[in-house]
Structures are given as C-alpha cells and as structure tokens.
C-alpha cells in the first residue's frame, strides 16, 4: 500500500470520527438539560421569549437562565 493512500485513509477516518462526535454533541445539546453546554461550550438553547433591545435580539436561555444575544448567523451566545 502506498504511503499516500494510507495517509489519505487515516485522514478520512479522523475526519469522519470528528464529524460523528460533533453530531452526537449537537444531539445531546438539544435534548440535554445539563448546563455543561452553556458553561463550557457556549451553546445556549433558543429562548422562549425573544426581545429586541434596539440593536440585537435578546432572551433568557431556558437551560442556564443567563441573558443571551443572537449573532448574525442566528446562534445564541
């Protein structure tokens, strides 16, 4: 087996593994009530009540209770 082919296979396996880990983390983020995602990763849930302060959309994360803002891509931080 060529060294280039072996290298490509290893890189492919690593990329697939990273993708699977991120998908599992996103699924856990959606269905988990654990504050770890808010505190360590910064992934907040969509607030129930969304307000507008004149500059950006704001709300309260239902999981951790912190005030969150929406960025230009629709994510809450």
N, C-alpha and C positions, 0 to 999 in steps of 0.2 A: 504494500500500500504506500502510495506517495505520502511524503510529509505534508504537502499542501492539502491533500484530500483529508488526511487525519486532522489537520488543524481546522479545516472547514467544518468537519463533523463535530469537533469539540466546541467550536464557537456556536454552531447551530444548537447543540444540546444546552449550552449555557444560556443562550438567548431564550429558548423555549422554557427552560426552568424559571428564569426571571419573569417571563410573561405569566406563567401559571401562578407564581407566588403573588404577583400584583393583582391578578384576577381574584384569587382567594381572599386577599386582604380587602379588596373593594366589596366583595360579597359580605364579608364579616363586618365591614364598616356600616353597611346599610342595615343589617339586621341585629347588630350588637348594641347593647346598652352600656358597654364598657367605655369609660372616659379616656382610655389609653389613646384612642384615635384622635381625640380632641387635644389632649395634653402633649403627646409625643410627636404625632404626625401632622397635626393641624387640620385634619379632615373633620369639619363640622357638618351636622345634618342641616337640611333646609328648615328654616324657622317656620313655625305655624303662622305667626302674624308678621308680615313683612311691611316695614315702614319706609318712608323716604324722607331724609333729613335735608333735602335741598341739594345735596351733592351726590349721595350714594344710597343704595338700598341697605337697610339695616334690619336686624332682628335679634332674637334670643335663641341660641342653639338649644333644642329640646333635650339634648343629652347632657350637656355640661352646664347650662344656664348662663353662659357668657354672652356678651354682646358681640355679634359678628357682622361683618360687612361683606358685600358681594363685589367680587372683582369684575373686570371687563369680560372675562370668559365664563361668567356665571357660577364660579366657585365661591364658597363661603370660607372666610378666614377670620 
